[in-house]
Structures are given as C-alpha cells and as structure tokens.
C-alpha cells in the first residue's frame, strides 16, 4: 500500500467525512478523530519504508554473498523484505495491506471511548477499505495519465531528473485541478 504522501490528507478527509456523514460514528472531537486516522495511515506508510530500509541494510551487510552466489541485489532485497514482513505481520500485497490498515482504523474506533459507533464495526472496516481502494486506484490513474503526457513530449525527458520531477508535479497538479480535486 504505497500511498503517496500527497494522497494521505485526501484519504483521511474522505474517511472522516464518510464515517460521520453516513452516521456510522460520532466523535466528541472530530479534529482529534481525523488526526488519529491520519496518524494510523502515516504509521502504516512508515512501517513499509522502515521494512524496505531494513531489508536493504541486511542485504548490503551480506553483499559479498550475493557476489559469490551471483544473486541480483533487488531480488535479494525483495526476498529479505518478504521474510521480515512475515515476521512483523506486515502484508505486502497492496489489497491485503489496505485491509490491514482498515482493520487498524476499525480497532482504533472501537477502543476510543470518545467515539460512538452506530453500525457494526465490520461495516466501518469495509467502508474504510473501499475508500482506500478507490482513492489509490484514482491516484494510479492520475499517475498513469501524467506519465503518458510526459512520454508524449517530442523531446525525451528522463525520469528522475529535476526537469522530469518539476514537469510531473506541474501536470499532476493540473489534472487534480481539472478533476476538481484541489
């Protein structure tokens, strides 16, 4: 569930809005509720980043074995990451990961005494999962559109360059404005 940081605020707002407008929950302090949802999502993203970093460090420490066995660095990192994720109970499949985060949000809502729940907690989890899935799908579509527009330029612009990043952000923002998302 690699959610771009620019999407985290939108997801948090959407979850907060949907849960309250549909009257699934009522929070004593809606801003505190929103901040806690935001923190759960940010923590999940950080968990994945830390997992990737730990896997890279472990592989780097044993790089000499890779050379002896003729193993690709990225493949080794992926395998180590899978093992670490299993040990830490972090799902790597994007859909499973979104469901895992939805469970964390549901658990938070169930355990917080300042939040009153009006529906079965599993209904809350399903709604949160659907919101995560829809917004991430939408983000992928926008990303694909931006990349296609950059590729359509007559002059080749290489990904990772400063020029590419500036152009990507400009086109991305234009698409968000066109879709009425900002």
C-alpha positions in Angstrom: 0.0 0.0 0.0 2.4 2.6 -1.2 0.2 5.7 -0.8 1.8 8.9 -2.0 2.1 11.4 0.8 0.0 13.9 -1.2 -2.9 11.4 -1.1 -2.8 10.8 2.6 -4.6 14.0 3.6 -7.3 13.3 1.0 -7.8 9.8 2.2 -8.0 11.0 5.8 -10.6 13.6 5.0 -12.6 11.2 2.9 -12.7 8.6 5.7 -13.6 11.2 8.3 -16.3 12.7 6.1 -17.9 9.4 5.0 -18.0 7.9 8.5 -19.6 11.0 10.0 -21.9 11.9 7.1 -23.2 8.3 6.9 -23.7 8.4 10.6 -21.6 5.3 11.2 -19.8 7.1 14.1 -20.0 10.3 16.1 -16.8 11.6 17.6 -16.6 14.1 20.5 -13.8 15.9 18.8 -13.8 15.4 15.0 -10.4 17.1 14.5 -8.8 14.7 17.0 -10.5 11.8 15.3 -9.2 13.0 11.9 -5.7 13.4 13.3 -5.7 9.9 14.7 -6.8 8.4 11.4 -4.1 10.4 9.7 -1.5 9.1 12.1 -2.6 5.4 11.6 -2.1 5.8 7.8 1.2 7.6 8.2 2.4 4.9 10.6 1.5 2.2 8.1 3.4 4.0 5.4 6.4 4.5 7.7 6.3 0.8 8.6 6.7 -0.1 4.9 9.5 2.4 4.4 11.3 1.0 7.5 10.8 -2.5 6.3 12.4 -1.7 2.9 15.3 0.1 4.5 15.9 -2.7 6.9 15.9 -5.3 4.1 18.3 -3.1 2.0 20.7 -2.8 5.0 20.7 -6.5 5.7 21.4 -7.3 2.1 24.1 -4.6 2.0 25.8 -6.2 5.0 25.9 -9.5 3.2 26.7 -8.2 -0.3 29.7 -10.4 -0.5 27.4 -13.5 -0.5 25.4 -12.0 -3.4 28.6 -11.7 -5.5 29.7 -15.3 -4.6 26.3 -16.7 -5.5 25.6 -14.3 -8.4 22.3 -13.1 -6.9 20.7 -9.8 -8.0 20.6 -7.1 -5.3 16.9 -6.2 -5.9 15.9 -9.9 -5.8 17.7 -10.4 -2.5 16.1 -7.3 -1.0 12.7 -8.5 -2.1 13.2 -11.9 -0.5 14.6 -10.4 2.7 11.7 -7.9 2.8 9.2 -10.8 2.4 10.7 -12.6 5.3 10.9 -9.5 7.5 7.2 -8.7 6.6 6.1 -12.1 7.6 8.0 -11.9 10.9 6.5 -8.4 11.6 3.0 -9.3 10.4 3.0 -6.7 7.7 1.2 -7.6 4.5 3.0 -6.7 1.2 0.1 -7.3 -1.2 -1.4 -3.9 -1.7 -5.0 -5.0 -1.3 -4.2 -7.1 1.8 -2.2 -4.1 3.2 -5.2 -1.7 2.7 -7.4 -4.2 4.5 -4.9 -4.4 7.3 -4.9 -0.6 7.7 -8.7 -0.6 7.6 -8.6 -3.1 10.5 -6.3 -0.8 12.5 -8.7 2.1 11.9 -11.7 0.0 12.9 -9.9 -1.2 16.1 -9.0 2.4 17.0 -12.6 3.4 16.6 -13.8 0.5 18.7 -11.4 1.3 21.5 -11.7 5.0 21.7 -14.3 6.0 24.3 -14.9 9.4 22.8 -16.3 7.8 19.6 -19.8 6.4 19.5 -20.5 3.7 16.9 -23.9 3.3 15.3 -23.1 0.3 13.0 -21.4 -3.0 13.2 -17.6 -2.4 13.3 -17.1 -4.6 10.3 -19.2 -2.2 8.2 -16.8 0.6 9.2 -13.8 -1.6 8.1 -15.5 -2.3 4.8 -16.2 1.4 4.1 -12.6 2.4 5.0 -11.2 -0.4 2.8 -13.4 0.8 -0.1 -12.3 4.4 0.3 -8.6 3.4 0.4 -9.0 1.2 -2.6 -10.9 3.8 -4.7 -8.6 6.7 -3.9 -5.4 4.6 -4.5 -7.0 3.4 -7.9 -7.7 7.1 -8.7 -4.2 8.0 -7.8 -2.8 5.3 -10.1 -4.9 6.6 -13.0 -3.7 10.1 -12.5 -0.1 8.9 -12.3 -0.5 6.9 -15.5 -2.0 10.0 -17.2 0.8 12.2 -16.1 3.5 9.7 -17.3 1.7 9.3 -20.6 1.7 13.1 -21.1 5.4 13.3 -20.3 6.2 10.4 -22.7 4.2 12.2 -25.5 6.6 15.1 -25.5 8.7 15.3 -28.7 11.9 15.6 -26.6 12.8 12.7 -24.3 12.6 13.7 -20.6 14.3 11.2 -18.4 12.6 10.1 -15.2 14.4 11.0 -12.0 15.8 14.2 -13.4 14.9 17.5 -11.9 13.2 18.6 -15.1 11.1 15.4 -15.1 10.1 15.9 -11.4 9.1 19.5 -12.0 7.1 18.6 -15.1 5.5 15.6 -13.3 4.3 17.8 -10.4 3.0 20.5 -12.7 1.0 18.1 -14.8 -0.2 16.2 -11.7 -1.5 19.4 -10.1 -3.2 20.5 -13.4 -5.0 17.1 -13.6 -6.1 17.5 -9.9 -7.5 21.0 -10.7 -9.2 19.8 -13.9 -10.9 16.9 -11.9 -11.9 19.4 -9.1 -9.8 17.6 -6.5 -8.0 20.7 -5.4 
